[in-house]
Amino acid sequence: MAEIERLTVTLPADLAAVLRAAVAEGDYASTSEAVREAVRDWRLKRLLQLQELAALKADIDRGLEDVAAGRVEGFDPARIIERGKQLLAGRTRSA
């Protein structure tokens, strides 16, 4: 079994109420169980964010290499910005 460490956590009243309600409604056996799941979810979300950031940095590096090698023609920043906005809007709707 994993080693257990006791922590004291201070929450705003609204979040504490949500936590207590989740336990009262039977979603969790205890507030500790709910907090453990929240931390696990945060850890997974953070890992995914870091992977996406690494992929983005790799894409940027490839793009910069293309520019340095002269493989980029017809650079149109307005078109790139518009395409980025479209991609972001699509991602926001589906998220």
C-alpha positions as CSV (number, residue, x, y, z in Angstrom):
1,M,0.0,0.0,0.0
2,A,1.2,3.5,-0.8
3,E,2.5,5.7,2.0
4,I,-0.1,8.1,3.3
5,E,0.6,11.7,4.2
6,R,-1.9,13.9,5.9
7,L,-2.3,17.4,4.5
8,T,-4.4,20.4,5.6
9,V,-6.1,22.1,2.7
10,T,-7.9,25.4,2.8
11,L,-10.7,26.0,0.3
12,P,-13.1,28.8,-0.5
13,A,-16.5,28.2,1.0
14,D,-18.1,27.5,-2.4
15,L,-15.6,24.7,-3.2
16,A,-15.8,23.2,0.3
17,A,-19.6,23.1,-0.2
18,V,-19.3,21.3,-3.5
19,L,-16.9,18.8,-1.9
20,R,-19.2,18.1,1.0
21,A,-22.2,17.8,-1.3
22,A,-20.4,15.2,-3.4
23,V,-19.8,13.1,-0.3
24,A,-23.3,13.7,1.0
25,E,-24.8,12.6,-2.4
26,G,-22.7,9.4,-2.3
27,D,-20.3,10.2,-5.1
28,Y,-17.4,9.7,-2.7
29,A,-17.0,8.0,0.6
30,S,-15.1,10.9,2.1
31,T,-13.7,14.4,1.2
32,S,-10.3,12.8,1.2
33,E,-11.3,10.4,-1.6
34,A,-12.8,13.3,-3.6
35,V,-9.6,15.4,-3.2
36,R,-7.4,12.4,-4.2
37,E,-9.4,12.0,-7.4
38,A,-9.3,15.7,-8.1
39,V,-5.5,15.6,-7.8
40,R,-5.2,12.6,-10.0
41,D,-7.4,14.3,-12.6
42,W,-5.2,17.5,-12.4
43,R,-2.1,15.4,-12.7
44,L,-3.4,13.8,-15.9
45,K,-4.6,17.1,-17.3
46,R,-1.2,18.7,-16.6
47,L,0.6,15.8,-18.3
48,L,-1.5,16.2,-21.4
49,Q,-0.9,20.0,-21.4
50,L,2.9,19.4,-21.2
51,Q,2.7,16.9,-24.1
52,E,0.7,19.3,-26.2
53,L,3.2,22.1,-25.4
54,A,6.1,19.8,-26.4
55,A,4.4,19.0,-29.7
56,L,3.8,22.7,-30.4
57,K,7.4,23.5,-29.7
58,A,8.5,20.8,-32.0
59,D,6.2,22.2,-34.7
60,I,7.6,25.7,-34.2
61,D,11.1,24.3,-34.4
62,R,10.3,22.5,-37.7
63,G,8.8,25.7,-39.1
64,L,11.8,27.8,-38.1
65,E,14.1,25.2,-39.7
66,D,12.0,25.5,-42.9
67,V,12.3,29.3,-42.9
68,A,16.1,29.0,-42.3
69,A,16.4,26.5,-45.2
70,G,14.4,28.7,-47.5
71,R,11.5,26.3,-47.8
72,V,8.9,28.9,-47.0
73,E,7.3,31.0,-49.7
74,G,4.4,33.4,-49.7
75,F,4.4,34.2,-46.0
76,D,1.1,35.8,-45.2
77,P,0.8,36.6,-41.4
78,A,-2.9,37.6,-41.7
79,R,-3.8,34.2,-43.2
80,I,-1.8,32.4,-40.5
81,I,-3.6,34.4,-37.8
82,E,-7.0,33.7,-39.3
83,R,-6.3,30.0,-39.6
84,G,-5.1,30.0,-35.9
85,K,-8.4,31.7,-34.9
86,Q,-10.4,29.1,-36.8
87,L,-8.5,26.2,-35.2
88,L,-8.9,27.7,-31.7
89,A,-12.6,28.3,-32.2
90,G,-13.1,24.7,-33.3
91,R,-11.2,23.4,-30.4
92,T,-13.1,25.6,-27.9
93,R,-16.5,24.3,-29.2
94,S,-15.5,20.7,-28.9
95,A,-13.8,20.9,-25.5
